């Protein structure tokens, strides 16, 4: 339980608002802005005492007021969700949308008509945080309720522009319904604790939560959170923390559930997939071999980003897995710089030779594999000769997928305190590397090939369907509704910088990898019979809520509790709330 203070705008008397939290959220109870005990003596003189009715029999005070006239029933409002950043963040956003929709809230794509904005942030680069900050300002200008999520508030919850706003931590997304409910009622709630089991940090919220997939054909599975590195430029580490992996059994079960809901492509994601399992006594190849056993014919698995140090010892097994017909021959391995001195300042824990060994080995053992990489331009201390080494690396390997990032110092990171490269130099290096990247066409030699491609989405301009071949290279195909979610054989007749275009062969066999009909767009996944029954009971409570509300926020929330929120937490929260209330009362009378 968390005791927070809120203001009643009508009488300006400070009233207590009670909301759930974890033990890890205690730090949010008393902040620097809260009044000290000695301040309360002065304020007490300006408060008009409220007359309370007393029961003469037991001399027990009661204060059961009717609900305020402007109160609302949670679970009926429209919510707009905006997510920035990586696929891990996207998965978190899908889980939060699913829980809210399952509870009765209406998820809308129209920000203007929404009652509440749920803003799911990214802290990797300054521009992403700037967009996040601007969205908060716009929401406040439009008088919208706001709940903040993602890595920005998790890493720095005490920033000035976050004050007074509700926050849902990256490991607390299974409690988003509670936070939204309290926010709609006018309270400010912050849940920032970590998931633990017997003192050991867990990968995060349960994987079997309700979810609304942005694309019903694609399931994003976070296999672990956090990492084992301490890169000097990285702010995400402050939010996601050290490595915490999900057990293999849970991940396999999540994959099975996804395929039973019509999914035909799975993305494995995390801050570093190569480090998976090191905290629980297993490893990435072991997980992948278990997963490929449950992938239906024609469905595909895409592996997410892995740093060089943790893939080196698994190269042989990884090559075998990436040659599997149901696994894309694709790997994202960020190099960041081709200068060993810069990599040392970044604390990347590998040298350029290690990166080249990974790439060369996989290119030899997995013919045609796509290697994607990242490069940071203008890291502190990067000299001209360091940058030229990076240019040579790109010239040598001609990466078909290259993410070029100008360095932005993130507050609180060691790199922000280093001697910075001038802004103009950073911009110039970014432009120079971009010109090199656009000077070659990686797909020209594939014109005339026949390829099997899996169609999963529509292009941004809505003119084509987007498919991917064996190497996760993008292929645009005609918008034939029969192709969506299918494996189709095409002739490649055109190639661009980032795509190819294909036309179906005349006698092409259209293969359906999904073992069942995919969910409709916006449909909630993971609604078990147990959950549906609990939801029906919750709906009955919402239909006549006044009696429950007279019992107070905690009792009402207990009555509305959802299956994934059940357990021993209520008793613990109740015990904690009584203790904290006693502490605050003691502080008050001590000041008096």
KANOR-V288256 format. One record per run of one state. SS is the DSSP state (hx for helix, st for strand, lp for the rest). FROM is the first residue (numbers start at 1). LEN is the number of residues. If there is no record, write none. Layout:
ss->SS from->FROM len->LEN
ss->SS from->FROM len->LEN
//
This chain:
ss->lp from->1 len->1
ss->st from->2 len->6
ss->lp from->8 len->6
ss->st from->14 len->6
ss->lp from->20 len->3
ss->hx from->23 len->6
ss->lp from->29 len->8
ss->hx from->37 len->8
ss->lp from->45 len->8
ss->st from->53 len->3
ss->lp from->56 len->4
ss->st from->60 len->3
ss->lp from->63 len->15
ss->st from->78 len->6
ss->lp from->84 len->3
ss->hx from->87 len->17
ss->lp from->104 len->2
ss->st from->106 len->3
ss->lp from->109 len->7
ss->st from->116 len->6
ss->lp from->122 len->4
ss->hx from->126 len->16
ss->lp from->142 len->3
ss->st from->145 len->6
ss->hx from->151 len->5
ss->lp from->156 len->4
ss->hx from->160 len->3
ss->lp from->163 len->3
ss->st from->166 len->3
ss->lp from->169 len->4
ss->hx from->173 len->12
ss->lp from->185 len->5
ss->st from->190 len->2
ss->lp from->192 len->4
ss->st from->196 len->2
ss->lp from->198 len->2
ss->st from->200 len->2
ss->lp from->202 len->9
ss->st from->211 len->1
ss->lp from->212 len->6
ss->st from->218 len->5
ss->lp from->223 len->1
ss->st from->224 len->2
ss->lp from->226 len->1
ss->st from->227 len->1
ss->lp from->228 len->8
ss->hx from->236 len->5
ss->lp from->241 len->1
ss->st from->242 len->1
ss->lp from->243 len->1
ss->st from->244 len->2
ss->lp from->246 len->2
ss->hx from->248 len->13
ss->lp from->261 len->4
ss->st from->265 len->5
ss->lp from->270 len->3
ss->hx from->273 len->3
ss->lp from->276 len->8
ss->hx from->284 len->9
ss->lp from->293 len->7
ss->st from->300 len->4
ss->lp from->304 len->4
ss->hx from->308 len->3
ss->lp from->311 len->1
ss->hx from->312 len->11
ss->lp from->323 len->4
ss->st from->327 len->1
ss->lp from->328 len->2
ss->st from->330 len->3
ss->lp from->333 len->3
ss->st from->336 len->1
ss->lp from->337 len->3
ss->hx from->340 len->7
ss->lp from->347 len->5
ss->hx from->352 len->14
ss->lp from->366 len->4
ss->st from->370 len->8
ss->lp from->378 len->6
ss->hx from->384 len->14
ss->lp from->398 len->3
ss->st from->401 len->6
ss->lp from->407 len->7
ss->hx from->414 len->4
ss->lp from->418 len->5
ss->hx from->423 len->15
ss->lp from->438 len->6
ss->hx from->444 len->3
ss->lp from->447 len->3
ss->st from->450 len->9
ss->lp from->459 len->6
ss->st from->465 len->4
ss->lp from->469 len->5
ss->st from->474 len->4
ss->lp from->478 len->3
ss->hx from->481 len->3
ss->lp from->484 len->2
ss->st from->486 len->10
ss->lp from->496 len->4
ss->st from->500 len->5
ss->lp from->505 len->6
ss->st from->511 len->2
ss->lp from->513 len->12
ss->st from->525 len->1
ss->lp from->526 len->3
ss->hx from->529 len->15
ss->lp from->544 len->2
ss->hx from->546 len->4
ss->lp from->550 len->3
ss->hx from->553 len->7
ss->lp from->560 len->3
ss->hx from->563 len->3
ss->lp from->566 len->3
ss->hx from->569 len->23
ss->lp from->592 len->1
//
